[in-house]
């Protein structure tokens, strides 16, 4: 089943009249076609102003589309807003949405009450969520004393209060230390295993490659490409790369002249890379390198970060708004 489907989605912001009297507007989403399959983790990457957060706000029914259609589990975000809201949870990055002078338990009590849970269900769900995100032992401490990772886990608990089928994660690991970010990714993997659908807005290429089933690159309100993170490398280069160690340069002579070899690069003293255009050329290079005593041979393709830079450029691997 399709969890999210946007067709020709357009969203503009009215800036009022300009000096010449004409109406001014900014196009945040421009005829965007977008799809997320149920039960998957889908990454959304792009520079500032790409339209990522605007898309998430429309899915959360905070904004209305200017034109086009958007459905969440088959429900139109305009005509069936209530049904959409019941199926979506939003997890913010940073400090937004937390009441720092309240304890973690008090925060969850408040959010559960907003969902209309009766007292017994409210208490049970609060304790379950605190345990789920590993905050049971710190549940009676005020949030302003929490670390960044703990606050983000509380954000996740908040997003799960309504037991949503779709989670919108807006830069969830920004500012986290590596251990906290790893733990958060493990929680995301557990939620996916439960059958939940997750839309992850991130600028962290390693995070996207680690947790996403598919990734959409978005720029100027348009989707440039949607693929598995590794498959996106084919959009940039079909070259294969062989990286190897050689204590001397004896392994290098003749490599550039081999059929299918397009480049030989020195990465660092004793470490080299050969790029080829075909699998057969790669096999020939590897055979030659082994005969010449090269070690630590690895083959790679372009990573997600390189794809991003090639397709979008250096205009900002930052949080898009």
C-alpha positions as CSV (number, residue, x, y, z in Angstrom):
1,X,0.0,0.0,0.0
2,X,1.1,3.6,-0.6
3,X,1.5,5.6,2.6
4,X,2.0,9.0,1.0
5,X,1.3,10.1,-2.5
6,X,1.6,13.7,-3.9
7,X,0.6,14.5,-7.5
8,X,1.5,17.8,-9.1
9,X,1.7,19.3,-5.6
10,X,2.2,23.1,-5.6
11,X,2.5,25.4,-2.6
12,X,3.1,29.1,-2.9
13,X,3.6,31.9,-0.3
14,X,2.1,35.3,-1.0
15,X,4.5,38.1,-0.4
16,X,2.1,40.9,-1.2
17,X,2.4,43.5,-3.9
18,X,5.8,44.7,-5.2
19,X,6.8,48.2,-6.1
20,X,5.2,47.9,-9.5
21,X,1.9,46.9,-8.1
22,X,2.2,43.2,-9.2
23,X,1.5,40.3,-6.8
24,X,4.6,38.6,-5.6
25,X,4.9,35.0,-4.5
26,X,7.4,32.4,-3.6
27,X,7.0,28.9,-5.0
28,X,8.0,26.4,-2.3
29,X,6.7,23.3,-4.1
30,X,6.5,23.2,-7.9
31,X,4.3,20.4,-9.4
32,X,5.9,17.9,-7.0
33,X,5.3,14.2,-7.6
34,X,6.2,12.1,-4.5
35,X,5.5,8.7,-3.1
36,X,6.3,6.8,0.0
37,X,5.6,3.1,0.3
38,X,4.0,1.8,3.5
39,X,6.4,0.2,6.0
40,X,9.5,1.9,4.7
41,X,11.9,4.6,5.9
42,X,12.1,7.3,3.2
43,X,14.7,10.0,3.3
44,X,14.1,13.5,2.1
45,X,17.3,15.5,1.3
46,X,17.8,19.0,-0.1
47,X,19.4,22.4,0.6
48,X,17.8,25.3,2.5
49,X,14.6,26.4,0.7
50,X,14.2,23.1,-1.2
51,X,10.7,22.6,0.1
52,X,11.3,19.7,2.6
53,X,9.7,21.3,5.6
54,X,6.8,22.7,3.5
55,X,6.0,19.2,2.3
56,X,6.1,17.8,5.9
57,X,3.8,20.6,7.1
58,X,1.3,19.7,4.4
59,X,1.4,16.1,5.3
60,X,0.8,17.1,8.9
61,X,-2.2,19.2,7.8
62,X,-0.5,22.4,9.1
63,X,-0.5,23.9,5.6
64,X,-2.9,23.5,2.7
65,X,-1.7,22.8,-0.8
66,X,-2.1,25.7,-3.3
67,X,-3.0,23.1,-5.9
68,X,-2.4,19.4,-6.7
69,X,-3.3,16.5,-4.5
70,X,-1.9,14.8,-1.5
71,X,-3.1,11.6,0.2
72,X,-1.9,9.9,3.3
73,X,-3.0,6.2,3.5
74,X,-5.6,7.1,0.8
75,X,-7.0,10.0,2.7
76,X,-6.9,13.5,1.1
77,X,-5.2,16.0,3.4
78,X,-7.9,18.6,2.5
79,X,-11.2,16.7,2.5
80,X,-10.3,14.1,5.1
81,X,-8.1,16.1,7.5
82,X,-9.2,14.4,10.7
83,X,-8.4,10.9,9.3
84,X,-4.9,12.1,8.2
85,X,-4.2,13.7,11.6
86,X,-5.1,10.5,13.4
87,X,-2.5,8.6,11.3
88,X,0.4,11.0,11.5
89,X,3.0,11.8,14.3
90,X,5.5,14.6,14.0
91,X,9.0,14.5,15.7
92,X,10.9,17.8,15.7
93,X,14.6,18.3,15.9
94,X,16.2,20.7,18.4
95,X,14.3,22.3,21.3
96,X,10.9,22.9,19.7
97,X,7.8,21.5,21.3
98,X,9.2,20.5,24.7
99,X,8.2,22.1,28.0
100,X,11.6,22.4,29.8
101,X,10.2,23.3,33.2
102,X,8.1,20.1,33.3
103,X,9.4,16.6,33.8
104,X,9.4,14.0,31.1
105,X,6.4,12.3,32.6
106,X,4.5,15.6,32.9
107,X,5.2,16.4,29.3
108,X,3.8,13.0,28.2
109,X,0.8,13.4,30.5
110,X,0.0,16.7,28.8
111,X,0.3,15.4,25.3
112,X,-1.7,12.3,26.1
113,X,-4.4,14.5,27.5
114,X,-4.5,16.6,24.3
115,X,-5.2,13.3,22.5
116,X,-8.2,12.8,24.8
117,X,-7.0,9.7,26.5
118,X,-8.9,8.8,29.6
119,X,-6.8,8.9,32.8
120,X,-6.1,5.1,33.1
121,X,-5.1,4.9,29.4
122,X,-3.1,8.1,29.8
123,X,-1.1,6.7,32.7
124,X,-0.4,3.4,31.0
125,X,0.6,4.9,27.7
126,X,3.0,7.4,29.4
127,X,4.8,4.6,31.3
128,X,5.0,2.4,28.1
129,X,6.4,5.3,26.1
130,X,9.0,6.3,28.7
131,X,10.2,2.7,28.8
132,X,10.2,2.5,25.0
133,X,12.6,5.4,24.6
134,X,14.7,4.6,27.7
135,X,13.7,7.4,29.9
136,X,11.9,5.6,32.7
137,X,14.7,6.2,35.3
138,X,14.8,9.9,34.4
139,X,11.1,10.5,34.0
140,X,10.7,12.7,37.1
141,X,13.5,15.1,36.2
142,X,12.9,18.4,34.5
143,X,13.5,18.4,30.8
144,X,15.8,21.5,30.9
145,X,18.5,19.2,32.5
146,X,18.3,16.6,29.8
147,X,21.0,16.0,27.2
148,X,20.3,16.6,23.5
149,X,19.9,12.9,23.0
150,X,17.5,12.5,25.9
151,X,15.4,15.4,24.6
152,X,15.2,13.9,21.2
153,X,14.0,10.6,22.7
154,X,11.3,12.5,24.5
155,X,10.4,14.1,21.2
156,X,10.0,10.6,19.7
157,X,7.8,9.5,22.6
158,X,5.6,12.6,22.0
159,X,5.4,11.6,18.3
160,X,4.2,8.1,19.3
161,X,1.5,9.3,21.7
162,X,-1.3,8.8,19.1
163,X,0.2,5.5,17.9
164,X,0.6,6.8,14.4
165,X,1.1,4.8,11.2
166,X,3.3,7.5,9.7
167,X,6.1,9.4,11.5
168,X,7.5,12.6,10.2
169,X,11.0,13.0,11.6
170,X,12.4,16.5,11.0
171,X,16.2,16.5,11.4
172,X,15.9,14.2,14.4
173,X,19.6,13.7,15.1
174,X,20.9,17.3,14.6
175,X,23.3,18.2,17.3
176,X,23.4,14.7,18.8
177,X,26.7,13.0,19.8
178,X,27.5,9.8,17.8
179,X,26.3,7.5,20.6
180,X,22.9,9.2,20.9
181,X,22.5,9.3,17.2
182,X,23.2,5.6,16.9
183,X,20.7,4.8,19.6
184,X,18.1,6.9,17.9
185,X,18.6,5.1,14.6
186,X,18.2,1.8,16.4
187,X,14.8,3.1,17.6
188,X,13.9,4.1,14.1
189,X,14.7,0.6,12.9
190,X,12.5,-0.9,15.6
191,X,9.6,1.3,14.6
192,X,10.1,0.2,10.9
193,X,10.0,-3.4,12.0
194,X,6.6,-2.8,13.6
195,X,5.3,-1.8,10.2
196,X,5.3,2.0,10.7
197,X,6.2,4.3,7.8
198,X,8.8,6.9,8.5
199,X,9.6,10.1,6.4
200,X,13.0,11.3,7.5
201,X,14.2,14.8,6.7
202,X,17.9,15.0,7.1
203,X,21.1,16.5,5.8
204,X,23.3,13.7,7.2
205,X,24.3,11.5,4.3
206,X,25.6,8.7,6.5
207,X,22.3,8.6,8.4
208,X,20.3,8.4,5.1
209,X,22.5,5.6,3.8
210,X,22.3,3.7,7.1
211,X,18.5,3.8,7.7
212,X,16.6,4.7,4.5
213,X,15.1,2.2,2.1
214,X,14.7,5.0,-0.4
215,X,15.8,8.6,-0.7
216,X,14.4,11.5,-2.6
217,X,16.6,14.5,-3.5
218,X,14.5,17.7,-3.6
219,X,15.6,21.1,-4.9
220,X,13.6,24.2,-5.8
221,X,10.4,22.4,-4.9
222,X,11.0,19.6,-7.4
223,X,12.0,16.0,-6.8
224,X,15.2,15.4,-8.7
225,X,15.5,11.7,-8.1
226,X,14.1,8.9,-5.9
227,X,16.1,5.7,-5.4
228,X,17.7,3.4,-2.9
229,X,20.7,5.4,-1.5
230,X,23.2,3.1,-3.2
231,X,21.4,3.1,-6.5
232,X,21.6,6.9,-6.7
233,X,25.3,6.5,-7.4
234,X,24.4,5.4,-10.9
235,X,23.0,8.8,-11.6
236,X,26.4,10.4,-11.1
237,X,28.8,7.8,-12.4
238,X,28.7,4.3,-13.7
239,X,32.4,4.0,-13.0
240,X,33.7,1.4,-10.6
241,X,36.6,2.3,-8.3
242,X,39.4,0.2,-7.0
243,X,41.3,1.5,-4.1
244,X,44.5,-0.2,-3.0
245,X,47.7,0.1,-1.0
246,X,51.1,-0.2,-2.5
247,X,54.3,0.6,-0.5
248,X,56.0,1.8,-3.7
249,X,54.7,3.1,-7.1
250,X,55.6,-0.2,-8.8
251,X,52.0,-1.1,-9.2
252,X,51.1,2.0,-11.2
253,X,53.0,1.8,-14.5
254,X,50.7,0.9,-17.4
255,X,47.5,1.2,-15.5
256,X,46.2,4.4,-17.3
257,X,46.7,2.6,-20.7
258,X,44.5,-0.4,-19.8
259,X,41.2,-0.6,-21.7
260,X,38.4,0.8,-19.6
261,X,40.6,2.7,-17.2
262,X,39.6,6.4,-17.0
263,X,41.7,7.7,-14.1
264,X,44.4,6.8,-11.6
265,X,44.6,9.0,-8.5
266,X,46.9,9.2,-5.5
267,X,44.7,9.4,-2.4
268,X,47.6,9.6,0.1
269,X,51.2,8.3,0.3
270,X,50.9,4.6,-0.6
271,X,47.2,4.7,-1.2
272,X,45.7,4.9,-4.8
273,X,42.4,4.8,-6.7
274,X,41.7,3.5,-10.2
275,X,38.4,4.3,-11.9
276,X,37.1,2.0,-14.6
277,X,34.1,2.1,-16.9
278,X,33.2,-1.6,-17.0
279,X,33.2,-4.7,-14.8
280,X,35.6,-6.4,-17.2
281,X,38.1,-3.6,-16.9
282,X,37.8,-3.8,-13.1
283,X,38.7,-7.5,-13.2
284,X,41.7,-6.8,-15.4
285,X,42.9,-4.1,-13.1
286,X,42.5,-6.2,-10.0
287,X,44.4,-9.1,-11.6
288,X,47.3,-6.8,-12.5
289,X,47.4,-5.2,-9.1
290,X,47.5,-8.6,-7.3
291,X,50.3,-9.7,-9.5
292,X,52.2,-6.5,-8.6
293,X,51.8,-7.0,-4.8
294,X,49.1,-4.4,-4.1
295,X,47.2,-5.0,-0.9
296,X,43.9,-3.9,0.8
297,X,42.0,-3.8,-2.5
298,X,38.4,-2.5,-2.2
299,X,35.8,-1.7,-4.9
300,X,33.4,1.2,-4.4
301,X,30.8,3.4,-6.2
302,X,29.9,7.1,-5.6
303,X,28.4,7.6,-2.2
304,X,25.2,9.5,-1.4
305,X,27.1,12.7,-0.5
306,X,28.8,12.8,-3.9
307,X,25.4,12.3,-5.6
308,X,24.0,15.1,-3.6
309,X,26.8,17.5,-4.5
310,X,26.7,16.5,-8.2
311,X,22.9,17.0,-8.5
312,X,22.3,19.9,-6.2
313,X,25.7,21.6,-5.9
314,X,27.4,23.3,-3.0
315,X,24.4,25.5,-2.0
316,X,24.1,24.0,1.4
317,X,24.1,20.5,2.9
318,X,22.0,22.0,5.7
319,X,18.6,21.7,7.1
320,X,16.1,22.8,4.5
321,X,13.2,25.1,5.4
